[in-house]
Amino acid sequence: MQKPIRAAKLQAPSSKLQAPSSKLQAVDDDGALILELQPRHISLAFRHFRLKQGLSQYKLEQLTPFSIHTICMRESVHYQNFPTVTTLYSYCDAYDITLTEFIACAFSFVTTDMTMI
């Protein structure tokens, strides 16, 4: 199992130690910014955008270089690998979104996980 991606710890300014304003951020007790993205968050984002666009896995297969089996596997929350940037761009092109929009959605699932703890 791959470890989650952890951003380097960044110190928040001591004069303004506030709750994060973005859903993409989490601040631990000492004010350090920590972001944890796991493969399941990417899988949830793949599925979220496919359904949002009203695409079946069959139609997505026609829009991307991936088979239905691969699409289904990548949408599984049990999938344990991070996709390549090329793979992400293929999906983003099919969903007609930017890579930034995709990553923001994936990180929204991180914050959902963190609120459930």
Secondary structure, 3 states (H helix, E strand, C coil): CCCCEECCCEECCHHHCCCCCCCCCCECCCCEECCEECHHHHHHHHHHHHHHCCCCHHHHHHHCCCCHHHHHHHHCCCCCCCCCHHHHHHHHHHHCCCHHHHHHHHHHHHHHHHHCC
